[in-house]
Amino acid sequence: SNSPQRITVRFSLVSVTWTTPPPASCLGGQTLAFTWNVAGAFPSYTGVTYGTTNPPWMGSGFSTSYQSGPPGNYSSTIVAPFVTSPTVYYFSPSADVGPQFRGPVVALTVNPGPILSRSPAVLSFSGVQGAANPAAQILNVTNSGGGTLLWSGSDTASWLTVGPTGGSLGAGASQP
């Protein structure tokens, strides 16, 4: 029939947003904590998808442990992967409430952690017992990665002396 009908329509506004997104950069091996908010619905599951593809859900990425519960804040932590060169990862929170809702994508650059390099690679000494000690040689220690490298050295022979016995090197720094 052509008579007017009354139809009740209900809708919910659902949003997934970052409360505390991942930082813009970090070192490989660093623990990252982040928080996101699901508003307007009870998610059957919510989590964060991340990977080197943008958007992260389109590639073979990773996910945090999924959680469920009432609307509100959710948190998770991951350990940033170890990398040998700066690598960009993309992160996005999501919530499944029937359809899946995705939050904004943020980029995080993971940088290599400290890497101990030395030059020369080998020190070779030769001498005659009871004679003068072999000539001194210098070993250069370099942090060829990122972050701060804490290093220490020690000797294992009575005729060998190490000095300095340790130090702290920023990214790219060297010390004899």
Z-matrix of the N, CA and C atoms (Angstrom, degrees):
N
C 1 1.450
C 2 1.515 1 109.52
N 3 1.319 2 115.37 1 160.12
C 4 1.455 3 121.70 2 -176.16
C 5 1.514 4 113.70 3 -93.30
N 6 1.265 5 118.30 4 10.85
C 7 1.463 6 119.11 5 -179.01
C 8 1.533 7 109.82 6 -76.99
N 9 1.321 8 116.77 7 148.46
C 10 1.468 9 119.92 8 -179.60
C 11 1.530 10 111.24 9 -59.00
N 12 1.276 11 114.36 10 142.10
C 13 1.460 12 121.11 11 178.50
C 14 1.524 13 108.38 12 -116.59
N 15 1.296 14 116.19 13 144.48
C 16 1.451 15 120.59 14 176.18
C 17 1.535 16 107.24 15 -99.29
N 18 1.322 17 113.70 16 124.75
C 19 1.459 18 119.72 17 179.20
C 20 1.514 19 107.59 18 -122.30
N 21 1.318 20 115.75 19 128.49
C 22 1.461 21 120.57 20 177.23
C 23 1.521 22 108.35 21 -90.90
N 24 1.300 23 114.84 22 126.08
C 25 1.454 24 120.58 23 178.81
C 26 1.520 25 107.72 24 -119.65
N 27 1.307 26 115.11 25 129.64
C 28 1.455 27 120.63 26 175.98
C 29 1.514 28 107.78 27 -120.97
N 30 1.292 29 115.38 28 140.67
C 31 1.446 30 118.39 29 175.33
C 32 1.522 31 109.25 30 -141.16
N 33 1.282 32 113.67 31 155.63
C 34 1.460 33 120.17 32 177.36
C 35 1.518 34 108.31 33 -121.05
N 36 1.290 35 114.58 34 141.32
C 37 1.447 36 119.99 35 174.56
C 38 1.527 37 106.72 36 -95.23
N 39 1.321 38 116.48 37 119.88
C 40 1.460 39 121.78 38 -177.51
C 41 1.526 40 107.75 39 -114.53
N 42 1.308 41 115.73 40 135.76
C 43 1.462 42 119.07 41 174.94
C 44 1.530 43 109.52 42 -138.11
N 45 1.323 44 114.18 43 149.38
C 46 1.459 45 122.39 44 175.09
C 47 1.526 46 105.31 45 -127.38
N 48 1.320 47 116.63 46 116.71
C 49 1.462 48 120.86 47 -176.21
C 50 1.529 49 110.01 48 -135.30
N 51 1.316 50 115.37 49 159.18
C 52 1.460 51 120.74 50 174.58
C 53 1.514 52 109.77 51 -78.61
N 54 1.316 53 116.56 52 135.62
C 55 1.464 54 122.29 53 168.86
C 56 1.520 55 107.85 54 -96.72
N 57 1.336 56 115.99 55 -51.13
C 58 1.463 57 123.04 56 173.58
C 59 1.529 58 106.43 57 -132.22
N 60 1.336 59 117.87 58 98.03
C 61 1.467 60 119.56 59 -178.57
C 62 1.525 61 111.32 60 -74.67
N 63 1.322 62 117.40 61 167.87
C 64 1.462 63 119.57 62 172.82
C 65 1.526 64 109.49 63 -59.41
N 66 1.340 65 117.45 64 154.88
C 67 1.471 66 119.60 65 178.80
C 68 1.522 67 110.49 66 -68.70
N 69 1.321 68 117.06 67 169.28
C 70 1.468 69 121.69 68 179.52
C 71 1.525 70 111.79 69 -71.66
N 72 1.345 71 116.96 70 -27.81
C 73 1.469 72 119.63 71 178.91
C 74 1.526 73 109.57 72 -153.34
N 75 1.328 74 114.97 73 158.23
C 76 1.465 75 121.26 74 178.19
C 77 1.520 76 107.82 75 -160.53
N 78 1.317 77 116.02 76 176.98
C 79 1.455 78 122.14 77 175.59
C 80 1.523 79 109.92 78 -100.02
N 81 1.315 80 116.85 79 147.84
C 82 1.453 81 120.75 80 173.40
C 83 1.517 82 109.73 81 -56.35
N 84 1.311 83 117.09 82 137.42
C 85 1.461 84 121.79 83 -178.91
C 86 1.514 85 113.81 84 90.32
N 87 1.331 86 117.34 85 -8.17
C 88 1.468 87 121.28 86 -179.30
C 89 1.530 88 109.55 87 -79.73
N 90 1.341 89 116.54 88 140.13
C 91 1.464 90 121.00 89 176.42
C 92 1.528 91 109.11 90 -79.98
N 93 1.325 92 115.85 91 130.34
C 94 1.459 93 122.40 92 -179.71
C 95 1.518 94 109.38 93 -114.64
N 96 1.313 95 116.54 94 132.02
C 97 1.464 96 121.82 95 176.54
C 98 1.522 97 107.83 96 -116.54
N 99 1.318 98 116.83 97 140.00
C 100 1.456 99 120.21 98 177.50
C 101 1.518 100 109.18 99 -148.75
N 102 1.341 101 114.83 100 158.74
C 103 1.463 102 121.80 101 -177.10
C 104 1.521 103 108.46 102 -135.43
N 105 1.327 104 116.02 103 140.78
C 106 1.457 105 121.61 104 176.14
C 107 1.513 106 108.49 105 -133.20
N 108 1.328 107 115.38 106 163.65
C 109 1.458 108 121.22 107 -176.72
C 110 1.517 109 109.72 108 -122.08
N 111 1.320 110 115.69 109 135.48
C 112 1.467 111 122.68 110 172.57
C 113 1.521 112 106.16 111 -112.96
N 114 1.336 113 116.43 112 120.47
C 115 1.461 114 121.18 113 -177.85
C 116 1.521 115 109.95 114 -120.27
N 117 1.320 116 115.85 115 142.27
C 118 1.457 117 121.51 116 171.36
C 119 1.507 118 116.68 117 94.37
N 120 1.317 119 119.47 118 -5.79
C 121 1.462 120 119.82 119 -178.81
C 122 1.523 121 109.83 120 -162.86
N 123 1.327 122 114.88 121 160.88
C 124 1.462 123 122.04 122 174.74
C 125 1.525 124 107.52 123 -90.61
N 126 1.333 125 118.76 124 109.71
C 127 1.465 126 118.67 125 -178.83
C 128 1.526 127 111.61 126 -73.75
N 129 1.342 128 115.68 127 137.44
C 130 1.464 129 118.17 128 172.27
C 131 1.524 130 108.83 129 -70.75
N 132 1.326 131 116.56 130 -28.23
C 133 1.458 132 121.51 131 167.95
C 134 1.518 133 108.79 132 -159.65
N 135 1.315 134 114.05 133 152.44
C 136 1.464 135 121.32 134 176.23
C 137 1.513 136 108.02 135 -145.01
N 138 1.318 137 116.27 136 148.95
C 139 1.455 138 121.64 137 -179.70
C 140 1.514 139 109.75 138 -172.49
N 141 1.312 140 116.05 139 -172.50
C 142 1.463 141 122.31 140 179.67
C 143 1.520 142 108.08 141 -122.39
N 144 1.323 143 115.51 142 129.78
C 145 1.454 144 122.11 143 175.39
C 146 1.521 145 107.46 144 -100.69
N 147 1.338 146 116.91 145 138.76
C 148 1.461 147 119.50 146 178.77
C 149 1.519 148 110.15 147 -147.69
N 150 1.324 149 114.63 148 153.32
C 151 1.456 150 121.02 149 179.35
C 152 1.514 151 109.88 150 177.53
N 153 1.330 152 116.21 151 -175.64
C 154 1.458 153 121.04 152 -177.10
C 155 1.523 154 112.51 153 -89.60
N 156 1.322 155 118.35 154 0.07
C 157 1.461 156 122.85 155 176.86
C 158 1.521 157 108.76 156 -99.60
N 159 1.327 158 117.15 157 141.69
C 160 1.458 159 121.16 158 176.34
C 161 1.523 160 108.35 159 -115.26
N 162 1.337 161 119.12 160 118.99
C 163 1.465 162 128.34 161 0.87
C 164 1.531 163 111.21 162 -76.65
N 165 1.338 164 116.72 163 153.95
C 166 1.468 165 120.12 164 -171.54
C 167 1.523 166 114.88 165 -65.56
N 168 1.324 167 118.72 166 -24.25
C 169 1.470 168 119.61 167 -178.53
C 170 1.531 169 111.43 168 -78.49
N 171 1.339 170 118.33 169 -6.25
C 172 1.466 171 120.85 170 -179.39
C 173 1.530 172 112.60 171 -90.08
N 174 1.308 173 118.32 172 -12.77
C 175 1.462 174 120.82 173 -177.89
C 176 1.512 175 111.00 174 -113.38
N 177 1.305 176 115.06 175 -169.68
C 178 1.467 177 119.79 176 176.50
C 179 1.520 178 107.52 177 -90.13
N 180 1.319 179 115.05 178 77.48
C 181 1.460 180 120.93 179 -176.14
C 182 1.510 181 112.21 180 -97.75
N 183 1.310 182 114.32 181 -157.98
C 184 1.456 183 123.07 182 -177.28
C 185 1.515 184 108.78 183 -127.73
N 186 1.312 185 116.44 184 165.16
C 187 1.464 186 121.76 185 176.32
C 188 1.513 187 109.64 186 -136.92
N 189 1.329 188 114.81 187 148.63
C 190 1.453 189 119.38 188 171.26
C 191 1.523 190 107.37 189 -72.87
N 192 1.313 191 116.67 190 172.22
C 193 1.463 192 120.01 191 174.49
C 194 1.521 193 108.41 192 -62.82
N 195 1.326 194 115.80 193 135.33
C 196 1.456 195 119.19 194 -179.83
C 197 1.518 196 110.27 195 -78.15
N 198 1.332 197 115.35 196 146.58
C 199 1.455 198 122.66 197 -179.53
C 200 1.525 199 108.07 198 -129.64
N 201 1.311 200 116.67 199 159.05
C 202 1.465 201 120.59 200 174.51
C 203 1.521 202 108.07 201 -138.03
N 204 1.329 203 115.74 202 162.40
C 205 1.458 204 118.92 203 -179.60
C 206 1.513 205 111.48 204 153.96
N 207 1.315 206 116.71 205 -163.91
C 208 1.459 207 120.89 206 -177.60
C 209 1.530 208 111.23 207 -76.98
N 210 1.329 209 117.26 208 168.60
C 211 1.465 210 118.99 209 173.23
C 212 1.525 211 109.54 210 -56.59
N 213 1.319 212 116.02 211 146.80
C 214 1.461 213 120.11 212 179.77
C 215 1.512 214 111.32 213 148.57
N 216 1.332 215 114.90 214 -164.02
C 217 1.457 216 121.04 215 -178.31
C 218 1.525 217 111.03 216 -87.53
N 219 1.322 218 114.93 217 142.72
C 220 1.452 219 123.33 218 175.84
C 221 1.523 220 107.47 219 -128.26
N 222 1.319 221 117.15 220 146.67
C 223 1.463 222 121.42 221 -177.40
C 224 1.513 223 110.41 222 -131.95
N 225 1.323 224 114.19 223 154.80
C 226 1.459 225 120.10 224 176.04
C 227 1.521 226 108.60 225 -155.74
N 228 1.324 227 115.79 226 162.73
C 229 1.458 228 121.78 227 174.33
C 230 1.520 229 108.82 228 -132.96
N 231 1.319 230 115.03 229 151.17
C 232 1.463 231 121.31 230 172.36
C 233 1.521 232 106.93 231 -138.97
N 234 1.304 233 116.34 232 164.54
C 235 1.460 234 121.87 233 170.72
C 236 1.524 235 106.13 234 -102.44
N 237 1.334 236 116.20 235 123.45
C 238 1.467 237 120.49 236 -179.73
C 239 1.517 238 109.62 237 -59.83
N 240 1.319 239 117.20 238 138.65
C 241 1.469 240 119.44 239 -179.16
C 242 1.530 241 111.66 240 -65.23
N 243 1.316 242 115.75 241 150.84
C 244 1.460 243 120.49 242 174.70
C 245 1.525 244 107.65 243 -77.24
N 246 1.315 245 116.31 244 132.68
C 247 1.461 246 122.11 245 -178.90
C 248 1.526 247 109.23 246 -129.24
N 249 1.326 248 116.65 247 157.95
C 250 1.457 249 120.94 248 177.68
C 251 1.528 250 111.52 249 -101.81
N 252 1.326 251 117.10 250 -10.96
C 253 1.462 252 121.97 251 174.18
C 254 1.526 253 106.67 252 -147.75
N 255 1.336 254 118.10 253 158.05
C 256 1.469 255 119.49 254 -179.52
C 257 1.535 256 111.20 255 -54.23
N 258 1.324 257 115.63 256 130.86
C 259 1.464 258 121.79 257 -176.64
C 260 1.522 259 109.18 258 -133.02
N 261 1.342 260 116.48 259 131.02
C 262 1.463 261 121.18 260 -179.86
C 263 1.527 262 109.34 261 -89.60
N 264 1.327 263 115.08 262 129.45
C 265 1.466 264 122.60 263 173.00
C 266 1.528 265 107.74 264 -115.33
N 267 1.336 266 115.84 265 145.16
C 268 1.462 267 121.83 266 179.26
C 269 1.521 268 108.75 267 -112.47
N 270 1.344 269 116.75 268 137.25
C 271 1.461 270 123.64 269 -176.29
C 272 1.511 271 109.76 270 -123.37
N 273 1.340 272 116.36 271 140.28
C 274 1.458 273 120.74 272 175.39
C 275 1.532 274 109.74 273 -148.07
N 276 1.351 275 117.08 274 128.35
C 277 1.471 276 118.98 275 174.43
C 278 1.525 277 109.37 276 -79.21
N 279 1.306 278 115.94 277 154.63
C 280 1.468 279 119.69 278 177.39
C 281 1.523 280 109.21 279 -147.98
N 282 1.331 281 114.41 280 161.34
C 283 1.463 282 121.22 281 176.61
C 284 1.515 283 108.19 282 -144.83
N 285 1.315 284 115.63 283 135.63
C 286 1.459 285 120.84 284 176.63
C 287 1.520 286 107.53 285 -102.32
N 288 1.321 287 116.43 286 115.40
C 289 1.470 288 122.23 287 179.19
C 290 1.523 289 109.45 288 -126.41
N 291 1.312 290 117.28 289 31.43
C 292 1.463 291 124.40 290 -169.41
C 293 1.505 292 104.02 291 116.64
N 294 1.335 293 116.83 292 -86.22
C 295 1.464 294 116.02 293 163.93
C 296 1.531 295 109.06 294 -78.86
N 297 1.299 296 115.77 295 162.93
C 298 1.467 297 119.61 296 178.89
C 299 1.524 298 109.35 297 -97.15
N 300 1.328 299 115.17 298 133.21
C 301 1.452 300 122.19 299 177.67
C 302 1.523 301 107.71 300 -110.58
N 303 1.327 302 115.29 301 137.19
C 304 1.464 303 120.46 302 -179.77
C 305 1.512 304 109.56 303 -118.89
N 306 1.329 305 114.79 304 142.14
C 307 1.455 306 120.75 305 177.27
C 308 1.519 307 111.01 306 -90.11
N 309 1.324 308 116.09 307 -178.33
C 310 1.461 309 119.93 308 -178.15
C 311 1.527 310 112.96 309 -65.03
N 312 1.330 311 114.93 310 148.80
C 313 1.460 312 121.83 311 177.82
C 314 1.527 313 108.78 312 -87.99
N 315 1.330 314 116.26 313 132.61
C 316 1.465 315 121.06 314 173.95
C 317 1.528 316 108.31 315 -121.41
N 318 1.331 317 115.56 316 148.90
C 319 1.467 318 121.53 317 -179.22
C 320 1.525 319 109.98 318 -102.87
N 321 1.317 320 115.19 319 142.84
C 322 1.458 321 123.37 320 178.35
C 323 1.525 322 107.18 321 -133.43
N 324 1.331 323 117.44 322 126.63
C 325 1.461 324 121.40 323 175.44
C 326 1.520 325 108.84 324 -95.27
N 327 1.327 326 115.71 325 118.86
C 328 1.469 327 121.18 326 176.59
C 329 1.527 328 106.82 327 -94.48
N 330 1.319 329 115.60 328 122.88
C 331 1.461 330 122.14 329 -179.34
C 332 1.522 331 110.06 330 -104.29
N 333 1.328 332 116.80 331 153.25
C 334 1.464 333 118.54 332 177.58
C 335 1.523 334 110.55 333 -61.19
N 336 1.306 335 116.85 334 144.51
C 337 1.455 336 121.75 335 173.21
C 338 1.522 337 108.71 336 -76.42
N 339 1.329 338 117.43 337 -175.21
C 340 1.460 339 120.11 338 -179.71
C 341 1.534 340 111.53 339 -60.93
N 342 1.321 341 115.26 340 139.55
C 343 1.467 342 121.12 341 177.13
C 344 1.527 343 107.34 342 -130.88
N 345 1.320 344 116.70 343 121.77
C 346 1.461 345 122.19 344 179.44
C 347 1.523 346 109.58 345 -80.31
N 348 1.331 347 114.61 346 121.35
C 349 1.471 348 120.99 347 172.69
C 350 1.522 349 107.09 348 -121.02
N 351 1.334 350 116.99 349 151.74
C 352 1.452 351 119.78 350 179.09
C 353 1.514 352 109.22 351 -138.52
N 354 1.324 353 113.94 352 152.20
C 355 1.446 354 119.77 353 179.36
C 356 1.525 355 108.18 354 -147.13
N 357 1.297 356 117.71 355 125.88
C 358 1.462 357 127.46 356 -0.31
C 359 1.534 358 110.75 357 -73.12
N 360 1.325 359 115.76 358 168.66
C 361 1.465 360 120.09 359 -178.41
C 362 1.530 361 112.00 360 -68.92
N 363 1.327 362 116.87 361 -29.04
C 364 1.467 363 121.74 362 -176.84
C 365 1.524 364 108.54 363 -138.22
N 366 1.319 365 116.89 364 137.61
C 367 1.465 366 122.42 365 169.64
C 368 1.517 367 106.91 366 -106.62
N 369 1.311 368 116.81 367 133.22
C 370 1.465 369 121.04 368 -178.68
C 371 1.527 370 108.54 369 -123.66
N 372 1.315 371 116.80 370 126.21
C 373 1.461 372 122.69 371 -179.99
C 374 1.518 373 108.70 372 -118.61
N 375 1.327 374 115.55 373 144.87
C 376 1.458 375 119.20 374 171.26
C 377 1.526 376 107.78 375 -142.96
N 378 1.282 377 115.46 376 144.47
C 379 1.458 378 120.30 377 -178.35
C 380 1.514 379 110.46 378 -162.18
N 381 1.303 380 115.23 379 174.07
C 382 1.462 381 122.26 380 179.55
C 383 1.525 382 107.30 381 -111.19
N 384 1.334 383 115.67 382 132.28
C 385 1.454 384 120.19 383 179.68
C 386 1.530 385 109.76 384 -59.11
N 387 1.348 386 114.77 385 132.27
C 388 1.452 387 120.81 386 179.41
C 389 1.518 388 112.97 387 88.39
N 390 1.323 389 118.29 388 -13.21
C 391 1.472 390 122.08 389 178.34
C 392 1.527 391 108.94 390 -91.89
N 393 1.314 392 115.94 391 -176.07
C 394 1.475 393 120.88 392 178.58
C 395 1.529 394 110.70 393 -63.63
N 396 1.308 395 114.78 394 153.52
C 397 1.470 396 120.00 395 177.44
C 398 1.526 397 110.53 396 -63.40
N 399 1.329 398 117.17 397 152.23
C 400 1.466 399 120.08 398 175.84
C 401 1.540 400 109.71 399 -60.27
N 402 1.314 401 116.20 400 159.69
C 403 1.468 402 121.43 401 179.46
C 404 1.533 403 110.38 402 -63.07
N 405 1.330 404 114.83 403 148.23
C 406 1.468 405 120.80 404 178.85
C 407 1.524 406 110.53 405 -64.72
N 408 1.327 407 115.83 406 147.49
C 409 1.458 408 122.03 407 175.28
C 410 1.523 409 107.74 408 -131.48
N 411 1.309 410 116.39 409 151.35
C 412 1.466 411 121.50 410 -178.02
C 413 1.514 412 109.57 411 -111.91
N 414 1.316 413 114.96 412 132.22
C 415 1.462 414 122.80 413 174.78
C 416 1.527 415 106.96 414 -110.38
N 417 1.318 416 117.15 415 122.49
C 418 1.467 417 121.29 416 177.02
C 419 1.518 418 109.44 417 -93.07
N 420 1.333 419 116.37 418 131.33
C 421 1.460 420 123.20 419 178.06
C 422 1.527 421 107.14 420 -107.08
N 423 1.342 422 117.13 421 132.08
C 424 1.466 423 122.59 422 -177.51
C 425 1.526 424 109.67 423 -130.79
N 426 1.324 425 115.84 424 141.22
C 427 1.468 426 121.06 425 169.52
C 428 1.520 427 106.37 426 -93.23
N 429 1.329 428 117.05 427 97.20
C 430 1.461 429 120.72 428 -178.66
C 431 1.524 430 111.82 429 -88.48
N 432 1.320 431 117.29 430 6.46
C 433 1.463 432 121.47 431 175.56
C 434 1.512 433 110.61 432 -110.36
N 435 1.313 434 116.60 433 -148.23
C 436 1.459 435 122.37 434 179.68
C 437 1.512 436 110.60 435 -110.54
N 438 1.302 437 115.92 436 -176.50
C 439 1.454 438 121.07 437 177.63
C 440 1.526 439 111.74 438 66.06
N 441 1.308 440 115.78 439 -157.08
C 442 1.462 441 121.90 440 -178.49
C 443 1.520 442 109.72 441 -114.29
N 444 1.315 443 115.62 442 127.50
C 445 1.458 444 122.36 443 178.05
C 446 1.520 445 108.28 444 -97.60
N 447 1.318 446 116.95 445 122.23
C 448 1.464 447 122.45 446 172.58
C 449 1.523 448 106.13 447 -101.94
N 450 1.340 449 116.84 448 122.60
C 451 1.456 450 119.63 449 -177.30
C 452 1.528 451 110.76 450 -127.85
N 453 1.329 452 115.06 451 157.31
C 454 1.463 453 119.97 452 175.03
C 455 1.519 454 108.27 453 -144.95
N 456 1.327 455 115.94 454 152.49
C 457 1.453 456 122.17 455 179.01
C 458 1.514 457 109.73 456 -134.63
N 459 1.311 458 116.32 457 154.21
C 460 1.465 459 120.62 458 178.20
C 461 1.522 460 108.83 459 -147.11
N 462 1.316 461 116.39 460 161.01
C 463 1.459 462 120.68 461 178.39
C 464 1.518 463 109.45 462 -106.45
N 465 1.337 464 114.85 463 155.23
C 466 1.465 465 120.58 464 -179.48
C 467 1.527 466 112.06 465 -126.77
N 468 1.324 467 116.97 466 12.49
C 469 1.467 468 120.49 467 178.16
C 470 1.529 469 108.28 468 -135.37
N 471 1.336 470 116.43 469 146.44
C 472 1.467 471 120.03 470 -176.16
C 473 1.522 472 112.30 471 -64.27
N 474 1.310 473 118.90 472 -27.37
C 475 1.458 474 122.25 473 -178.46
C 476 1.528 475 112.51 474 -89.53
N 477 1.343 476 117.01 475 -0.64
C 478 1.469 477 121.64 476 -176.11
C 479 1.515 478 109.56 477 -104.72
N 480 1.319 479 117.03 478 135.40
C 481 1.458 480 122.30 479 176.99
C 482 1.520 481 108.69 480 -127.41
N 483 1.324 482 116.39 481 132.10
C 484 1.465 483 121.90 482 177.66
C 485 1.515 484 108.25 483 -109.09
N 486 1.298 485 116.56 484 130.79
C 487 1.455 486 120.02 485 176.30
C 488 1.517 487 109.72 486 -161.31
N 489 1.294 488 119.48 487 129.73
C 490 1.458 489 125.89 488 -1.79
C 491 1.540 490 110.45 489 -71.53
N 492 1.315 491 115.75 490 164.06
C 493 1.465 492 120.24 491 -176.65
C 494 1.521 493 112.76 492 -93.64
N 495 1.307 494 117.44 493 3.23
C 496 1.456 495 119.66 494 177.89
C 497 1.508 496 110.38 495 176.84
N 498 1.312 497 114.19 496 172.25
C 499 1.457 498 118.64 497 179.54
C 500 1.511 499 111.66 498 -177.95
N 501 1.312 500 113.82 499 -176.55
C 502 1.455 501 123.36 500 -178.51
C 503 1.526 502 107.15 501 -132.42
N 504 1.323 503 116.80 502 127.15
C 505 1.462 504 120.87 503 -177.39
C 506 1.521 505 110.65 504 -126.96
N 507 1.319 506 116.20 505 128.54
C 508 1.462 507 120.98 506 172.62
C 509 1.521 508 110.06 507 -75.77
N 510 1.316 509 116.64 508 174.34
C 511 1.463 510 122.27 509 -179.37
C 512 1.515 511 110.69 510 -55.04
N 513 1.340 512 116.25 511 127.52
C 514 1.456 513 122.35 512 177.36
C 515 1.514 514 115.28 513 79.70
N 516 1.318 515 118.80 514 -4.70
C 517 1.468 516 121.45 515 -177.00
C 518 1.522 517 111.29 516 -82.48
N 519 1.347 518 115.34 517 151.87
C 520 1.475 519 122.30 518 178.84
C 521 1.523 520 109.25 519 -127.97
N 522 1.331 521 114.19 520 156.73
C 523 1.464 522 120.39 521 177.11
C 524 1.517 523 108.17 522 -150.16
N 525 1.358 524 117.89 523 131.95
C 526 1.466 525 119.42 524 176.18
C 527 1.517 526 111.02 525 -76.98
